[in-house]
Amino acid sequence: MNTQVRTPERVAIVTGGARGIGASVVHTLSAAGYAVGVVDLDLAEAQNVADIVVENGGKAVAVRADVSSSADAQDAVATIADSLGAPTVLVNNAGITRDNLLFKMSLDDWDTVMSVHLRGAFLFSAAVQRHMVETGWGRIVNMSSVSALGNRGQSNYAAAKAGLQGLTKTMAIELGKFGITVNAVAPGFIETDMNRAVAERLGLDFEDYKAQRVQNIPVGRVGQAADIAAAVAYFVSEDAGFVSGQVLYVAGGPRG
């Protein structure tokens, strides 16, 4: 009987990898020895991130995809597998906001946010898990948020992020027997372009906005993309092989 353990391919896919948290995750995984498929709707920005990885001696390929499209998800995973090898790490990071109070929120605002966050994570997880099952090893990390606990003006975003936590726990139960762990990271307030856009929409200077938010963060600072990337790096590591179905809040306190 052949009892040899297969060595997992060191290939990762990061959706929404063109900027912010996604780009930081790409560079962190590359530094850990992974070839990375950088998936984003903005191909030019994704290519910029991939080029930096290559310039630093790593391997990366940029792929344009609408994560809410089944065809795009299948094609993106196939392209990355052909270019870099079978992916055994998936970080479902792609996300958008369409904030508004419930009585002002349009059906399109609701559907778009749910499609990108929840449908996108489902589609990519379903496409990638086949490679993980064949290898007998895999790591899936879903990007949730403290907004999953509820946040004014974000009924769509909060519902999507809470849904990702349920998806995480269910996939962990279903995929564990194949050597695949599934976990979620729930960031608090992170200094990103998305939060800059929130400040702009509220008519606030971003530095003033950050100062307001810091008042409610116990560690006394806002988060950086690298803080989230570090949490992702733990979940995809060999050391986290007995950790699955968990949600890690990275918020500078119980809720940032």
Buried (B, 14 or more C-beta within 10 A) or exposed (E): EEEEEEEBBBBBBBBBBBBBBBBBBBBBBBBBEBBBBBBBBEBEBBBBBBEBBEEEEBBBBBBBBBBBBEEBBBBBBEBBBEBBBBBBBBBBBBBBBBBBEEEEBEEEBBBBBBBBBBBBBBBBBBBBBBBBBBBEBBBBBBBBBBBBBEBEBBBBBBBBBBBBBEBBBEBBEEBEEBBBBBBBBBBBBBBBEBBBEBBEEEEBEBEEBBEEBBEEBEEEBBBBBBBBBBBBBBBBEEEBEEBBBBBBBBBBEEBB
